[in-house]
Amino acid sequence: MEKYIKYFSEINMADLPLVGGKNASLGEMFTSLTPKGILVPKGFAITVNAFQDFIAYNNLEHQIGVLMKDLDKADYHNLEAIGKHARMLMMSGRIPADLSLEITTAYENMFEDGMEEVAVRSSATAEDLPDASFAGQHESFLNVKGSFALLYAVRKCFASLYTDRAIKYREDKGFKHDKVFLSVGVQEMIRSDIGCSGVGFTLEPESGFRNVVHIAGVWGLGENIVKGTVTPDEFLVFKPTLEKGFKSIIQKNLGSKSKMMVYAELDDEVNEVVNQDTPPELCNRFVLEDREIEKLARWALMIERHYKRPMDFEWAKDGIGHQLYIIQARPETIHGRVETPQLITYQLNEKGVGICRGEAIGSKIVCGRARLLSSPAEAVKLKPGDILITDTTSPDWDPVLKKVAGVITNTGGRTSHAAIIARELDVAAIVGAGNATGRIKDGETITLNCAEGKTGYVLQGALKWNKTVTDLVDFQLPETPKAQLIVADPEKAFTLSFYPNHGVGLLRMEFLISNWVQVHPMALVNPEAVTKEADKMKIAALTRAYTDKPAYFVNKLSQGVAMIAAAFYPKEVIVRMSDFKSNEYAGLIAGEDFEPREENPMIGFRGASRYYHERYKAGFELECRAMKVVRDEMGFTNVKLMIPFCRTVEEGAKVVQLMEQFGLKRGENGLEILVMAEIPSNVLLADDFAKLFDGFSIGSNDLTQLTLGIDRDSALIADLFDEQNAASKQLIVQMIQKANALGKKVGLCGQAPSDSASFTRLLVDTGIDSISFNPDALIKGITNLRLGQPLGCSLK
């Protein structure tokens, strides 16, 4: 009977004290989930008994114990020296003969007489726990071949219990050094060096939103993701529609993937890897096909349900057999811990001078002195509250990151080491900021702004900001009217979903087109009409993954809308079709080639009038195709559509008929089409508009300007613009009363309810069904509704 070996097929989570967290999880998946179709590489664990006997055989317990007692636990000035000495003691030890024999025998029996490459991974007994991941603290070795190399790798794993970062992590988490033991996993080597690999989460890692699976991937070995060396491809899969069989990928971002890590030539001990340039054709390709993304997402769901908690996982695709494998899974340790009872928001009060930007990690704003470091050895330069600027980070940086207020790296993505540790430490971070180390001066004061969604900004100087904390423990939404959000940015949608709300009353499509698509739709339909070479180059770069250029518009727009629809699912999300003015459309890439020059675009070629006009009809078709994808292919029937600036009943009929021609038939698959009530004609002829549309949304800004004859873009008469003017209020009240009498839903989107509690009460008392607030005014608006303040305003 083997004393030191336990095969994955014999292991489950109850064996954690014997084989460590990583091996226990591998065994659990191998025994419980491979029968359900998840592929997990075979292997065995060298138990902690082996580690303990190795320590005893080499008389190391006392020596290492003395070292750990000498550790300076105040500022850890001797951490590096003590860690180095401890590892040297471990590496000088010999593996007992009986242990050596068991390891080599198991290896040769399972892996083709010892001729097969394996992965050798450390697995500590305090690792991969719900509240302590120890991710990256201990060593792993890949492509190990032969008994001699295997035994050397095992000894290296034993020694890695005393890496500087592991020692510091145990101190931080309160683990006694002599009570944590190490097991070693010997696992089938998946040839992802000639395939691809990556990581995933069964929730969205920034916000903690639990209805998606987040997957990231690179060509070659996955170390480039962890180290943040490259920007990976990223995918989001929506769980509810995945289970219903719909097209469930709601976001695909093509990463640069400029480097790929592959195996180098073998040496006599531990095999090395090299990081080489990725061929251009692979840089421009996603690492996974859609069916593979959804397959990994289904596996992730199975893993999450088996463990009954959010998980993060590692995956690999074999470049020979082209099979996908799960090579690790562990509890997610940030958002999986507790449900937050508070809503914490940050808002910058000043417009600063930008230095650089990257991907925001977290949602904080911090200010501090920039400190440029090239390695953890320079940590002595850091003072508490400094903002670390460096090229990239690895687990060796972990003790350093405890000191800082923020982190900025040149490279990396949302699943890089810097991002993961920043979340765990609740430190603001911006990763993938390009040449941050070249643009930020050492010692200068900077503000790090992560409160604007996915993109984080580095700004000059110490800027002022507000931090708002709202206690949500007893916060209750009023049943009526519905309190909804005005949303534009998909990157903020998951965070906004945690706000108390009844869904989205206005999703502005313009933001998606200008920020996600960026290209004028007619430039994709008629590329020959694009005149500027610079515009042609920009379009070529943005659409490089698409042979069908209009499909780029449809995919980007549908994914942006789908992210917001997913965030608030199954609550309603009302998408307003594009409402650019001609001067705004001209600002898109190649827009000047397709837009007229107008004296007053505010009341010109905009809204419904564009949709059936030959100058834009093909562009509107792309909008409709995208919405059909969202509703019919992706399954987001909570999406409702709204037509803006519809001047006449006849125009409304044309647009509804055109939408049906483009695949969006009112009533089919539950489709509702609403109309903005923002022109006096919409109110005066509400009975006729009601025959074409399922409801109204009052646009108080435009309704006011057209009632008072004021161009709200004109600074000269801006002081005359007032949504609470008696004439404007009278039309609004009339619109609500008419909609109620007609049995049509009616809401309002505008600034006035955010500014005036009395105006909000007027809407409520008149019988409005919903009010949509900007996110920063939502809590105040709901509070006003709940307080039941007296009316306090009239129509005169």
Summary of the structure (lengths in Angstrom):
residues: 796
radius of gyration: 29.7
end to end distance: 93.5
largest distance: 96.9
contacts: 2885
relative contact order: 0.07
helix: 42%
strand: 22%
